[in-house]
Amino acid sequence: MPVLPGGVLGLVLLFLVLQAKWLPVSWVEQGSRWLLAEMLLFFIPAVVAVVQFTALFEQNGIRIMAVIVLSTACVMLSTALVVDRCYRLLRFRHLRAKREEGALCLR
């Protein structure tokens, strides 16, 4: 039986709790803004690892860089698609609520 990583499980649980409206979005919003603002700090250990393993990068540097560039492009593309879908969904819900509100006013 495959084991779900803790981070993924936590995100799924957070998503479900937010969808069920058991947790206000405002509680998560401030923390997520801080994490996004300080994202660079999370990459410092990776930079230190690069400095420690220079021989590895001398031998396989081009392949490693290709993997980094391609994986970054994949993450950026998938993130853009998800953000676009979420934006469209929110806009659709907002417009539908406005139409329903207008329909109620006409009755």
C-alpha positions as CSV (number, residue, x, y, z in Angstrom):
1,M,0.0,0.0,0.0
2,P,1.5,3.4,-1.0
3,V,2.1,5.8,1.8
4,L,1.1,9.4,1.2
5,P,3.8,11.9,2.2
6,G,2.9,14.1,5.2
7,G,3.1,17.3,3.3
8,V,0.7,16.1,0.7
9,L,-1.7,14.7,3.3
10,G,-1.6,18.0,5.1
11,L,-2.4,19.9,2.0
12,V,-5.3,17.6,1.2
13,L,-6.6,18.0,4.7
14,L,-6.2,21.7,4.6
15,F,-8.1,21.8,1.2
16,L,-10.9,19.7,2.6
17,V,-11.2,21.8,5.8
18,L,-11.3,25.0,3.7
19,Q,-13.9,23.6,1.3
20,A,-16.1,22.6,4.2
21,K,-15.7,26.1,5.6
22,W,-14.6,24.8,9.0
23,L,-11.6,27.1,8.8
24,P,-11.8,30.7,7.7
25,V,-9.6,31.5,4.7
26,S,-8.3,34.6,6.4
27,W,-6.5,32.4,9.0
28,V,-4.6,30.7,6.3
29,E,-4.1,33.7,4.0
30,Q,-1.8,35.7,6.2
31,G,0.5,32.7,6.8
32,S,0.6,31.8,3.1
33,R,1.5,35.4,2.2
34,W,4.4,35.3,4.6
35,L,5.6,31.9,3.3
36,L,5.5,33.2,-0.3
37,A,7.3,36.4,0.6
38,E,10.1,34.5,2.4
39,M,10.3,31.7,-0.2
40,L,14.0,32.5,-1.0
41,L,15.0,31.4,2.5
42,F,13.9,27.9,1.8
43,F,16.4,27.6,-1.1
44,I,19.5,28.4,1.0
45,P,20.1,24.8,2.0
46,A,20.1,23.8,-1.7
47,V,22.7,26.5,-2.5
48,V,24.9,25.2,0.4
49,A,24.7,21.7,-1.1
50,V,25.8,23.0,-4.5
51,V,28.9,24.5,-2.8
52,Q,29.7,21.2,-1.0
53,F,29.5,19.0,-4.1
54,T,31.5,20.8,-6.7
55,A,33.0,17.7,-8.1
56,L,29.6,16.3,-8.9
57,F,28.6,19.5,-10.7
58,E,31.9,19.5,-12.7
59,Q,31.1,16.0,-14.0
60,N,27.3,16.2,-14.5
61,G,26.6,20.0,-14.5
62,I,25.0,20.2,-17.9
63,R,22.6,17.3,-17.2
64,I,21.7,18.7,-13.8
65,M,21.1,22.1,-15.2
66,A,18.9,20.6,-17.9
67,V,16.8,18.8,-15.3
68,I,16.5,21.9,-13.2
69,V,15.4,24.1,-16.2
70,L,12.9,21.5,-17.5
71,S,11.4,20.8,-14.1
72,T,11.2,24.5,-13.3
73,A,9.4,25.1,-16.6
74,C,7.0,22.2,-15.9
75,V,6.2,23.6,-12.4
76,M,5.7,27.1,-13.8
77,L,3.4,25.8,-16.5
78,S,1.3,23.6,-14.2
79,T,1.1,26.4,-11.7
80,A,-0.1,28.9,-14.3
81,L,-2.7,26.4,-15.6
82,V,-4.0,25.8,-12.0
83,V,-4.1,29.5,-11.2
84,D,-5.9,30.2,-14.5
85,R,-8.5,27.5,-13.7
86,C,-9.0,28.8,-10.2
87,Y,-9.4,32.3,-11.4
88,R,-12.0,31.3,-14.0
89,L,-13.9,29.2,-11.4
90,L,-14.0,32.2,-9.0
91,R,-15.1,34.5,-11.7
92,F,-17.8,32.1,-12.8
93,R,-19.0,31.7,-9.3
94,H,-19.0,35.5,-8.8
95,L,-21.0,36.1,-12.0
96,R,-23.4,33.3,-11.2
97,A,-24.0,34.8,-7.7
98,K,-24.6,38.3,-9.3
99,R,-27.1,36.8,-11.8
100,E,-29.0,34.9,-9.0
101,E,-29.0,38.1,-7.0
102,G,-30.4,40.1,-9.9
103,A,-33.0,37.4,-10.5
104,L,-34.1,37.6,-6.9
105,C,-34.5,41.4,-7.2
106,L,-36.7,41.1,-10.2
107,R,-39.2,38.8,-8.5
